[in-house]
Amino acid sequence: MKELDRVKLIKDRAEYKKEGVTSGDKGTVMLGERNGYVLVFFDGEYYTDENGCVLMRENDVGVRIEDLEIIKES
């Protein structure tokens, strides 16, 4: 697993739920493996800010490698 791989969370854990991500959520690996974890920016919902710009909320979460499935390699 490397930076910019697209991944899907395949296991629920309390530490992930606390950050607002659950099994099935998809995201992009932003930092490579460190101590069995990778930093994943999970896709969030779209919203419009006060200036009318459409943005996406992202949750950046440290996730155990074994709890992820690669969807598409970078």
ABEGO torsion letter per residue (X at the ends): XBBGBBBBBABBBAAAAAAGBBBGBBBBBABBBBGGBBBBBBBBBBBBBAAGBBBBBBBBBBBBAAABBBABBX
